[in-house]
Amino acid sequence: MSTLHTPFAKKLGAFVSLSNHELALLDQLHSRRKSFSPGTDIIFEGQVDRSAYILASGWVCSYKLLPGGNRQIVDFQIPGDFLGLRSVLFRTADHNIEPITPIQASEVQAHDLLGAFNTAPRLAVAVLWAASRDEAMVVEHLVDIGRRDAKQRMAHFLLELYARLKLVGMATKSGFSCPLTQYMLADALGLSAVHVNRVLRELRDEGLVTFQHSVVTFNDYEGLVAYAEFDRGYLDHEGPVMK
């Protein structure tokens, strides 16, 4: 796959029109490609001097493990996302990252980032945009758990996933492939697996969305948007603002 068509380049391209020089630098950041299997953390909370990764294929989750053993999934990462960027910038990882599916990711060390940013400041601004967008999603997830009921929370989450996947060419208006289990959704949305099952059934019975066999199908996309009161402005996907 050419650099221009990698998920990471597509994602950054939503903010900045990348030059050939900047695409060449992105190609360098993808030079150390590694494969990881599901079920084994690639970054652990408390680790120091760790590399970050650019996810090229597959899905991962970021989570915090509480002393009692309970897990809170903070977010799911899809191709084009940075993994563990804060663990490089903060020097100590503040959460765990685990592959959900087999993944391929490019290892990026601190000096790689600093070198690219020094050579191409616009690239640094684009990565800052991506990090700020991720922060905006975390804020929206807090609103999900704190103020939206379970069914609206699920609807909003699925619409956000769609918008993120569409940006990197992995979703259409009809739906998208999704490897998340009901247990994962429960850990992310602050629900029980039984409640997740009931909510998904109700959304399906109301003709809004179906999530079966690892595929999300929008039966009534506009109706789902209205039901979730979904305003995608926080995702900032309206096209490049830097030429």
N, C-alpha and C positions, 0 to 999 in steps of 0.2 A: 504494500500500500504506500503511495506517495505521501510525503509529509503533509501536503495540502489537504489530503482526505483522511488523515488520522482523526479520531474523535477529539483529541486534545486541540488540534488546529481548528477543527470546526467549532469547538466551544469558544476558544479565544477569538475566533473570527466573528463571533456575535458582538464583540466589543471593539475590536480593532481590525482594520484591513491589513493583513500581514504582507510585508514585502518579501522579496526573494531572500534577502539577507536574514530576515527574521525566521523564515521557514527553514533556512539552512541551520540556524542555531537550534531550532526545535528538533531538527534531525539529529543533531549532536546529543541533545538531551535524551533521545530515544536509543542511544547506541548500546546501552547495557541492558538488554532485555532478559528477563528471568521468568520462569514459570513456577507457580505455586498451586498446591492442591487444597481443596476445601478442608476445613476443620483444624488447621494449624495456624495460629496467629503469626503474622509477619512483622507486626510491631506490638510491643508489650508496654503497658503503662509503667512508667518509671525508668525505662531504658534511656541511656544517654548516648549521644554521638551516633545517632541512627541516620540512615539514609531515608530520603523520601522516595516515593514512587509515582510514576504517571501510569494510570491504569489503561492498558491498551485493549484488553478483552476480558469478559467475565464480570462478576459482581462481587462486592465485598460489603461487610458491615463494620461500622465503628461502634464500639460499645464500652460501657463502664461496668465493672463487676463490683458489687457491694460486698462488705465484709461477711454478710450472711449468706452469700452465694447467689443472690438475685442479680439478674442482668438487665440493664437498661440500654437498648440499642439507641444510639444517638442519631445515626443516619445510615443510609445505604449509599455506597458509591458505585457509579457506573462508568463505562469507558469514557475517557476524557477527563476524569477527575484526578486531582492530586491525592495521594495517600500519605498521611503523616507529615504534611508540610510543617505543622507546628512543632513536631518533634525535632526538626532541623533548626528552625528559627529559635525555639525555646531551649534547645539542647536536651530537654528531657521530655519524653513522650507522656502525654496526659490522658491517653486512652489506648485501648486495644483495637487492632484491626485484623479481621479474620476473613479469608475468602469464603464466599458462599458457594461458588462454582469454581472449577478450574480457571485460573486467571493467567494472563501474561501482563507483566508490568515492567516498565523501564526504571532502573535504579538511578536516582538523582542525588548527588552529594552536595553539600553546602557550597563547595567551591565551584561546582558546575553552575548552580543558580547565580551566584555572585558574578561569575565570569560572563554569563549570558546577559545579566541585567546591566553590567557595566558597558558591554558592547552595544546593547540594544535597549535603551531606557523604555521605549514604548512597550517592549515585551514585559518588562517589570510592571508597568502600569496595568497591562492586560491580566497578568497573574494576580495582581492586587485586586482587580475587578472580580476575578473568579473567587478569590478568598472572601471578598466582601459579600458576594452573592451567596456563598455558602453560609456566612454568618446570618444573612437575611432569612435563609431557609430555617436555621435553628430558631430564630425568633418566631417564625410562623409555626414551627412545631410546638413551641411553648404555648402559643395561642390555641393550637389544636387540643393539647392535653388539658389546658386550663379552662377553656371557654366553649369549645365545640362539643356537641353530644357525640356519642360513639359513631352513629351513622354518618353524620356530617364530617366527622374527623376522617373516617375511611374514604369518603368521597373526595375530600380535599387532598388527601395523601395520594390517591391514585391519579388525580389530575396533575398534581405536581410531578409525579414520576413520568407521566406522559410528556409534559412540557420539557423535562430534562432530557428524556430519551429522543424526542423529536429533534432537539437541537443538534444531536450528534448522529442523526439519520437512522435511529433505531425504533421509531414508532410512526404510526400513521393515525389519521383521524378515526380509523376503525378500532385501533387498539395497539397492543404490544405484547411481546413475550416477557414473562416475569417469573423468575425462579423462587420467589419468596414464599415460604410456608406460612400457614396460619399462626404457628408459634412465633415466627420472626415478626410478623405483623403485630402480634400481641405485645411482644417485648418493645416494639418501637412506638406503639400507640397507647400504651398504658392500659391495655385491655386483657382479658383472659382469652385463651384460644377458643373457648366455647362462645364467648361474646363476639369474637371476630367472625366465627362461622355464622352466627345468627344475623349479624349486620350484613354480611355479604349476601346471604340468602334474601334478606329484605330488599336490598338494593336491586338484586336480580328480579325479584317478584314485582317490583315497581317499574320494571322496564328501563332501568337507568344504565346498569353496568353488570357484566357477568365476569367472574374470575374463576375459571375452572381449567384444570389440566395445564397450569403454568401459563395461561394466556388471559390477558385482560381484554375484554371486548366491550366497546362502548355501544350500548343499544340506543342511547339517547344522550349524545355528548352535550348538547346545549342544555338539556334538562338537568344533567348532572352538574354542569357549571352553575346553573341557577340555584340548584338545591344546596350546593356546597358554598355558595356565595364566593366563588373562586375568582380572585383578581390576580392575574399573573404578573402584575406590574412589579412585584418584589423580585421576580426572576430576571427582569431587565433583558428580555430577549427581542427587543424591537429593531435590532440591526446595529451595525457598527456606528459608533459615535466618533471614532478616531480614524481618519483616512490615511 
